[in-house]
Amino acid sequence: LQVGITLMAHDQAAINIAKGAEPVLRDGLVSLFSSQKFDVVTQTSGREKLQADALATVRKIVQKRLGRTDIEALYFTSFVIQ
C-alpha cells in the first residue's frame, strides 16, 4: 500500500505542529497502514474507514503537542495497492 496524504486545518499552529512531528506521524500512519488487509482497502468502505482512522491518528499526535485537535481533514492524494 502506497498512500499520499494531505492535511487540512484553518489553524496555522496545527499545521506547524504536524510538520514538526512528521517522523512521529509517519510512524503512526505506517503502523496503521501496515495492519490493513488487502480485501478491506480495495473496497470504498474500507478506504473511508482507513481515512477516518488515519485522521484520528494524526489528531491524537497533534493533540499531545498542541493541546487541541485542529486538524480538520485528511485527504488521500494518492492510493496505490500492489
Backbone as a printed PyTorch tensor [residue, N CA C, xyz], in Angstrom:
tensor([[[  0.8570,  -1.1750,   0.0000],
         [  0.0000,   0.0000,   0.0000],
         [  0.8960,   1.2280,   0.0000]],

        [[  0.6710,   2.1010,  -0.9570],
         [  1.4070,   3.3610,  -1.0210],
         [  0.3770,   4.4790,  -1.0160]],

        [[  0.4930,   5.3850,  -0.0420],
         [ -0.5190,   6.4070,   0.1610],
         [  0.1450,   7.7680,   0.2510]],

        [[ -0.4400,   8.7510,  -0.4330],
         [ -0.0550,  10.1490,  -0.2780],
         [ -1.1400,  10.8290,   0.5350]],

        [[ -0.7560,  11.7020,   1.4450],
         [ -1.7160,  12.3280,   2.3570],
         [ -1.5090,  13.8380,   2.3770]],

        [[ -2.6190,  14.5530,   2.4560],
         [ -2.6080,  15.9920,   2.6900],
         [ -3.5230,  16.2830,   3.8670]],

        [[ -3.0500,  17.1300,   4.7680],
         [ -3.8470,  17.5240,   5.9300],
         [ -4.4440,  18.9010,   5.6880]],

        [[ -5.6340,  19.1320,   6.2660],
         [ -6.2630,  20.4380,   6.1730],
         [ -6.5560,  20.9570,   7.5780]],

        [[ -6.2070,  22.2200,   7.8000],
         [ -6.5200,  22.8980,   9.0600],
         [ -6.5800,  24.3890,   8.7760]],

        [[ -7.4310,  25.0880,   9.5000],
         [ -7.5060,  26.5390,   9.3630],
         [ -6.5970,  27.2390,  10.3720]],

        [[ -6.0120,  26.4640,  11.2610],
         [ -5.1110,  26.9930,  12.2860],
         [ -3.6740,  26.6920,  11.8700]],

        [[ -2.9150,  27.7310,  11.5680],
         [ -1.5300,  27.5450,  11.1290],
         [ -0.6870,  26.8440,  12.1800]],

        [[ -0.9840,  27.0490,  13.4570],
         [ -0.2290,  26.3880,  14.5270],
         [ -0.3660,  24.8740,  14.4220]],

        [[ -1.5450,  24.3920,  14.0810],
         [ -1.7550,  22.9450,  13.9290],
         [ -0.9370,  22.3970,  12.7690]],

        [[ -0.8880,  23.1340,  11.6830],
         [ -0.0810,  22.7080,  10.5270],
         [  1.3940,  22.6840,  10.9070]],

        [[  1.8540,  23.7010,  11.6050],
         [  3.2590,  23.7530,  12.0240],
         [  3.6000,  22.5960,  12.9550]],

        [[  2.7050,  22.2750,  13.8750],
         [  2.9210,  21.1460,  14.7860],
         [  2.9910,  19.8510,  13.9860]],

        [[  2.0840,  19.6780,  13.0360],
         [  2.0720,  18.4630,  12.2110],
         [  3.3720,  18.3430,  11.4190]],

        [[  3.8310,  19.4410,  10.8470],
         [  5.0970,  19.4160,  10.0940],
         [  6.2650,  19.0670,  11.0100]],

        [[  6.2700,  19.6310,  12.1940],
         [  7.3500,  19.3710,  13.1450],
         [  7.3370,  17.9530,  13.6970]],

        [[  6.1770,  17.3330,  13.6450],
         [  6.0360,  15.9620,  14.1720],
         [  5.9960,  14.9320,  13.0450]],

        [[  6.5020,  15.2950,  11.8920],
         [  6.4220,  14.3990,  10.7270],
         [  6.9590,  12.9920,  10.9840]],

        [[  8.1120,  12.8200,  11.6290],
         [  8.5770,  11.4460,  11.8790],
         [  7.6040,  10.6370,  12.7460]],

        [[  7.0160,  11.2910,  13.7320],
         [  6.0640,  10.6100,  14.6090],
         [  4.7830,  10.2890,  13.8360]],

        [[  4.3370,  11.2390,  13.0210],
         [  3.1470,  11.0000,  12.1920],
         [  3.3850,   9.8470,  11.2250]],

        [[  4.5270,   9.8550,  10.5680],
         [  4.8490,   8.7720,   9.6250],
         [  4.8290,   7.4180,  10.3200]],

        [[  5.4430,   7.3580,  11.4960],
         [  5.4900,   6.1050,  12.2370],
         [  4.0840,   5.6190,  12.5890]],

        [[  3.2620,   6.5140,  13.1020],
         [  1.9000,   6.1390,  13.4600],
         [  1.0840,   5.6930,  12.2670]],

        [[  1.2490,   6.3970,  11.1470],
         [  0.4920,   6.0520,   9.9500],
         [  1.0110,   4.7710,   9.2920]],

        [[  2.3130,   4.5690,   9.2950],
         [  2.8670,   3.3260,   8.7550],
         [  2.3550,   2.1350,   9.5540]],

        [[  2.3190,   2.2780,  10.8660],
         [  1.7810,   1.1980,  11.7120],
         [  0.3260,   0.9170,  11.3600]],

        [[ -0.4530,   1.9710,  11.1930],
         [ -1.8570,   1.8130,  10.8270],
         [ -2.0050,   1.1550,   9.4580]],

        [[ -1.2970,   1.6670,   8.4690],
         [ -1.4430,   1.1600,   7.1040],
         [ -0.9380,  -0.2670,   6.9600]],

        [[  0.1150,  -0.5980,   7.6710],
         [  0.6870,  -1.9390,   7.5320],
         [ -0.1970,  -3.0160,   8.1540]],

        [[ -1.1480,  -2.6170,   8.9710],
         [ -2.0320,  -3.6000,   9.5970],
         [ -3.3120,  -3.8450,   8.7970]],

        [[ -3.4170,  -3.2170,   7.6350],
         [ -4.6430,  -3.3400,   6.8370],
         [ -4.6370,  -4.6080,   5.9930]],

        [[ -5.8300,  -5.1350,   5.7770],
         [ -5.9920,  -6.3180,   4.9350],
         [ -6.3410,  -5.8840,   3.5120]],

        [[ -5.7760,  -6.5880,   2.5400],
         [ -5.9550,  -6.2590,   1.1300],
         [ -7.4270,  -6.1700,   0.7500]],

        [[ -8.2180,  -7.1680,   1.1480],
         [ -9.6210,  -7.2010,   0.7320],
         [-10.4430,  -6.0750,   1.3530]],

        [[ -9.9650,  -5.4690,   2.4300],
         [-10.6780,  -4.3590,   3.0610],
         [-10.3650,  -3.0420,   2.3390]],

        [[ -9.0870,  -2.7670,   2.0890],
         [ -8.7080,  -1.4780,   1.4910],
         [ -9.0410,  -1.3800,   0.0060]],

        [[ -9.3880,  -2.4850,  -0.6180],
         [ -9.7940,  -2.4300,  -2.0170],
         [-11.2620,  -2.0210,  -2.1620]],

        [[-11.9890,  -1.9680,  -1.0640],
         [-13.3890,  -1.5520,  -1.0820],
         [-13.4950,  -0.0870,  -0.6470]],

        [[-14.4640,   0.6160,  -1.1890],
         [-14.6640,   2.0270,  -0.8450],
         [-14.8860,   2.2090,   0.6440]],

        [[-15.6970,   1.3680,   1.2450],
         [-15.9650,   1.4960,   2.6770],
         [-14.6950,   1.2770,   3.5040]],

        [[-13.8460,   0.3790,   3.0600],
         [-12.5840,   0.1340,   3.7500],
         [-11.6500,   1.3220,   3.6640]],

        [[-11.5870,   1.9500,   2.4940],
         [-10.7490,   3.1440,   2.3300],
         [-11.2790,   4.3020,   3.1720]],

        [[-12.5960,   4.4400,   3.2350],
         [-13.1770,   5.5130,   4.0420],
         [-12.8840,   5.3090,   5.5250]],

        [[-12.9620,   4.0780,   5.9830],
         [-12.6370,   3.7790,   7.3830],
         [-11.1610,   4.0310,   7.6460]],

        [[-10.3110,   3.6200,   6.7160],
         [ -8.8770,   3.8590,   6.8520],
         [ -8.5840,   5.3490,   6.9100]],

        [[ -9.2710,   6.1300,   6.1030],
         [ -9.0990,   7.5770,   6.1110],
         [ -9.5050,   8.1570,   7.4690]],

        [[-10.6100,   7.7020,   8.0140],
         [-11.0620,   8.1680,   9.3300],
         [-10.0820,   7.7550,  10.4250]],

        [[ -9.5730,   6.5330,  10.3380],
         [ -8.5940,   6.0600,  11.3320],
         [ -7.2850,   6.8470,  11.2330]],

        [[ -6.8750,   7.1710,  10.0100],
         [ -5.6490,   7.9500,   9.8120],
         [ -5.8230,   9.3560,  10.3860]],

        [[ -6.9830,   9.9610,  10.1660],
         [ -7.2570,  11.2820,  10.7290],
         [ -7.2260,  11.2310,  12.2520]],

        [[ -7.8040,  10.2010,  12.8290],
         [ -7.7820,  10.0540,  14.2870],
         [ -6.3540,   9.9150,  14.8040]],

        [[ -5.5200,   9.1860,  14.0790],
         [ -4.1150,   9.0220,  14.4590],
         [ -3.3980,  10.3640,  14.4470]],

        [[ -3.5920,  11.1270,  13.3880],
         [ -2.9500,  12.4390,  13.2600],
         [ -3.4480,  13.3770,  14.3550]],

        [[ -4.7480,  13.3910,  14.5700],
         [ -5.3110,  14.2750,  15.6030],
         [ -4.7620,  13.9490,  16.9900]],

        [[ -4.6030,  12.6780,  17.2790],
         [ -4.0760,  12.2670,  18.5860],
         [ -2.6590,  12.7950,  18.7890]],

        [[ -1.8330,  12.6990,  17.7560],
         [ -0.4510,  13.1670,  17.8520],
         [ -0.3970,  14.6850,  17.9850]],

        [[ -1.2140,  15.4010,  17.1990],
         [ -1.2530,  16.8600,  17.2780],
         [ -1.8000,  17.3010,  18.6380]],

        [[ -2.7880,  16.5930,  19.1370],
         [ -3.3830,  16.9050,  20.4510],
         [ -2.3210,  16.8600,  21.5470]],

        [[ -1.4580,  15.8640,  21.5030],
         [ -0.4130,  15.7340,  22.5260],
         [  0.5500,  16.9100,  22.5030]],

        [[  0.7950,  17.4690,  21.3370],
         [  1.7820,  18.5430,  21.2050],
         [  1.1830,  19.9420,  21.3030]],

        [[ -0.0510,  20.0980,  20.8400],
         [ -0.6720,  21.4200,  20.7550],
         [ -1.7030,  21.6540,  21.8560]],

        [[ -2.2560,  20.5720,  22.3750],
         [ -3.2890,  20.7070,  23.3960],
         [ -4.6940,  20.7580,  22.8290]],

        [[ -4.7990,  20.7260,  21.5110],
         [ -6.1070,  20.6980,  20.8600],
         [ -5.9690,  20.0150,  19.4950]],

        [[ -7.0860,  19.5670,  18.9670],
         [ -7.0540,  18.8390,  17.6840],
         [ -7.6310,  19.7160,  16.5900]],

        [[ -6.7960,  20.5490,  16.0090],
         [ -7.2660,  21.4770,  14.9870],
         [ -7.0500,  20.9850,  13.5610]],

        [[ -6.6650,  19.7410,  13.3900],
         [ -6.5840,  19.1710,  12.0470],
         [ -8.0090,  18.8000,  11.6570]],

        [[ -8.5180,  19.4250,  10.6210],
         [ -9.9250,  19.2630,  10.2640],
         [-10.1820,  18.0960,   9.3230]],

        [[ -9.2290,  17.8110,   8.4580],
         [ -9.4600,  16.7420,   7.4850],
         [ -8.1390,  16.1370,   7.0430]],

        [[ -8.2280,  14.9250,   6.5640],
         [ -7.0940,  14.2080,   5.9880],
         [ -7.5750,  13.6590,   4.6550]],

        [[ -6.8300,  13.9520,   3.6100],
         [ -7.1960,  13.5040,   2.2660],
         [ -6.1260,  12.5840,   1.7100]],

        [[ -6.5490,  11.5320,   1.0360],
         [ -5.6200,  10.6910,   0.2940],
         [ -5.4080,  11.3590,  -1.0610]],

        [[ -4.1790,  11.7900,  -1.3210],
         [ -3.8750,  12.4020,  -2.6050],
         [ -3.3830,  11.3700,  -3.6180]],

        [[ -3.0200,  10.2150,  -3.1120],
         [ -2.7360,   9.0430,  -3.9600],
         [ -3.0060,   7.8070,  -3.1160]],

        [[ -3.3860,   6.7290,  -3.7940],
         [ -3.7180,   5.4960,  -3.0910],
         [ -3.4280,   4.3550,  -4.0420]],

        [[ -2.2990,   3.6900,  -3.8300],
         [ -1.8630,   2.6200,  -4.7200],
         [ -1.7810,   1.3150,  -3.9420]],

        [[ -2.4250,   0.2920,  -4.4710],
         [ -2.3890,  -1.0310,  -3.8440],
         [ -1.6500,  -1.9540,  -4.8060]],

        [[ -0.6370,  -2.6330,  -4.2920],
         [  0.1120,  -3.5730,  -5.1340],
         [  0.0600,  -4.9620,  -4.5520]]])
